[in-house]
C-alpha cells in the first residue's frame, strides 16, 4: 500500500539551481493524524523548535486525547 501525504511547499530557481521548500501546515497535520485511526496506532508525539502552530494545537485539543507523562 502506498500512502501519499500531500506535502505543501513551493519551488524556485536561483540561477541554475532549483530549490524546493516544504512546510507543514494544518492540512498536512490533519492527514498525518488520520493515519493514527487508519492503522490503529496507540498514539503519536509532537515536537517543535520555536515554530508555533496555533492551529495545530487547537486541532489536537479538539480531536485528540492528549496524555502527558
N, C-alpha and C positions, 0 to 999 in steps of 0.2 A: 504494500500500500504506500502510495506517495502522498505526503501531506504538503500542501503548498500554502505557506503563510504569505499573506500579502504585505510584503515589506514596503515601507513608504520611503521615498527618497528622491534624489534627482541626480542628473549627470551634467557635467560641464567640462569644457576644454580650456586648458591653459597652454597656449602654443600648440604643440603636437601631442600633448599628454591629456588623456581623458581621465577625469576624476569622477568617482561615484560616491555619493554621500547617502548613507542610510540613517534613518532615525526612527525611534519608537514613538508612537502616539497612542491615543486611546483605542483606535481601531485595531492596531496590532496587539495591544494588551488584551482586548476582548477575545480575539482569535486564539491567543495562547491560553487564556483562562478556560476557554471552551474545551481545550484538549484534556483538562482535568476530568470533566464529565465523560467525554468520549472514551477515554482509556481507563476510567475508574481509578484515577490516581488518588493517593492518600492526601495530597496537597501540593503546595508549591512554596517557594520562597521569593522574596522580592528584595533587591538590593539596589541602592543608587548612591552615587557620589555627587553630592551638591547639584543634582539635576531634579529640581522639584517638578512634579507632575500632579498637580492638584486633582485633575480629572480622574487620574488613575486611583488615587486614594479614595475618592468619592465612590467609584465603582467597586473597589474592594470592600468597603464597609457596607455597601448596599447589597451586593450579590454574593459575597463570600464570607464564611465564618472565619474570622481572624483569631488564631490562637497564638499567644506569645508564651514562650517558656523562659 
